[in-house]
Amino acid sequence: MSKGLLIVISGPSGTGKGTVCAELLSQTPELAYSISATTRQPRDGEVDGKNYYFLTKEAFEKMIGEGGFLEYANVYGNYYGTPLGKIEERREAGQDILLEIDTQGALNVMKRCPDGLFIFLLPPSLPELERRIRGRGTETEESLARRLGSAKKEIEIGRSYTFVVINDTVRQAVKRIKAIMVAEHCRRDKEELIDEVLE
């Protein structure tokens, strides 16, 4: 059995990563979502092992020391990270894993897992991205300008990814990502398939 794919999806805020990933997971039941670990306190309704793995600061730092994270960051005094062991276990069992992560985290994952499938989600245009962010109604003009400035920098980082997918509609974006996954499995399984036929 071939090793499962590690599918890493990133994109600037407002691109619709969460919506696309949720739809991809609903259409692909065999795909597993990577659960992050954090040292922050659980919010109402959050379940350990489902929303996050909730760890103490000491336990998290011990895992850092043991190289137990694919990537991690300290955000406003709390650690967030992607546990490596659980991902590797599932991949070795042939399961594909989806990781929705920011570009900085993804660049770290590229170093640790160069065999990952890195997909950058793009908005159709910067004006459309601005329209989507404005539509949330959560930004001031100042924070909107900051987000759009960050988005341009992140889009430049998209050049480092294996594939770029435009999220014009969620349906089309998911269709493209699923096609990439099929193609990648065919590429990786070719030796195994050829050997099977020749036996």
N, C-alpha and C positions, 0 to 999 in steps of 0.2 A: 504494500500500500504506500502511495507517495505521501510525502509530507504535506500538511495543509498549508494554504496560503495565509500570509499575514497581510491583510488589506488595510492600508493606512489612508484615511480620507481627511484632508485638510481644506481650508479655504477661508477667506476673510469673513469677519462677522457680517451677517446679513445675507450670506450666499445661500443659506438654506441647508447647511450640513446636517443639522439635527433631523429635519424633515426627510431629507433624502436617505439618511442612514436608517431611520425608523421604517420607511417604506421598503428599503432594500431588505431589512431583517424580516419584515412581514411577508415578503414575496419569496424569501429564501430561508425556509425553516432550518435547514442544515447549517446555516451560518451562525456562528456564536459571536456575541458582543463581548469585547474585553472590558471587564469591570476594573475601574481604577481604585487605588487605595488612597486614603486621606487621614490626616490627623484632626480634621475639624469635627465638631460634634454633629451627630445626625440631626436632620431637621424632621419636623413632624411627618410621619408616614414613611420615612426612609428606612429601609431594611438592610442590615449588614449582610453582605454577600450578594445583594440584588442591585441596590443603587450604588453602593461603594463597599469596599472593605474598610471598616473604621478601625484604625490602629492608634495606639498611644504614640507619642513623639519618640519614646525610647525604642519601641518595637520598629518604628519606621526607620529610625537612624541605624538600628542594628542591621536591617535589610539593606540599607544603602552601603554600609560597610562590607556586607557580604556580596555585593554586586547583584542584589536581588531585584533591581528595577531596570526595565528597558530604558526608561527615562523618568525623571522626577523634577519637580520645581517647588520652591517655597513661595507661596502666594499669600501676601498679607498675613504672614506669621503661621500659616498652616501648610503642611506638605501635601502635595498631590503627586501620585506616581502610578506607573503601569507595571504591575508585578510580572516579572519575566517567567517564573516557574510555571505558573498556570497556563500561560500562553504556549510555552514549549511543550508541556504535557499534551495539550489538545492538538497542537500541530503534528506532533509525533504520531498521534492516533489518527491522523488524516483529516482532522477537522479544520475548516477555514475559520479564521478569526478576523473580526472587524474592529478596527481601532479608529475612533474619531478623535482627532488631536490637533493642537495648534501647530503652526509651522516650526516654531523653535523645538518643540518636543519631537516633531517628525524628523528634523535634521539629526537629532540625537539617535533616533531609532534607525535612521539610515546607516549610521556608523556601527550600531550593535547588530542589526539584522539587514545586511545588504541584499538578502534574497527577498525582502519585503516587496509588496506591490504598492507603490505610492501613487495615489490618485489625488490630483488637485482640482477642487471644484471652483469653477469660475462663474461670476455673474455674467449675463449677456453683455453688459456694458457698465461703466462707472455711473452714468446717470440712473440706470435701473437699480444698481446697488444702493444709491442714495435714496431712491424712491422707496425701496424695501425697508431701509433703516428708518426713514421718516414715518413710514406706515406703522411702525411699532408704537410710535408716540411716546418713547421713553428717553429721547435725546434732546439736550439743549443744542443750540446752534454751535456752541463751542465744542461740546462732546461729539457732535456729528462731524465737524471738521477734523477732529482728532481721529475718529474712527476711519474716515475716508483716507486720511494721510497714512494711517497704519495699513489700510487695505492695499494701497498702491505698493508699499514695501513688501507686504506678504505676497502679492501677485508676482512680483519679481522673483521671489523665492520659489514660486511655482515652476520655474524653469528647471529646478533640480529634481522634479518628480518624474516618475516613469510615464504617466499619462496625465492629460488635462481633459476635464469634462465640463462642458458648459451646462449650467442648471437653468435652461430656459423654461422648461417645465419639469416638475418632479418625475413624471412618468418617463419622459425622454432621458433624463439624467440616470435614472435607475436602470433603464433598458441598456444604456451605454456601459454602465458599470458591470452589469451582469454579462454583457458580451465580452468585456475585458477579462472577467474572471474565467469564462469558458475558454477563451483563447490562451490564457496563461496556463490553465490546467493542461490543455493540449500540448503546449510547448514543453512543459515540465515532465509530462508523462510519456513523451515520445519514445525514449529508450526502452522503458518498461513495456510499452505497447508493441513495439517492433520485436522485442525479445519474445513476447508471448506468441506472436504470430509465427515467428520462425521456429519455435520449439516443436 
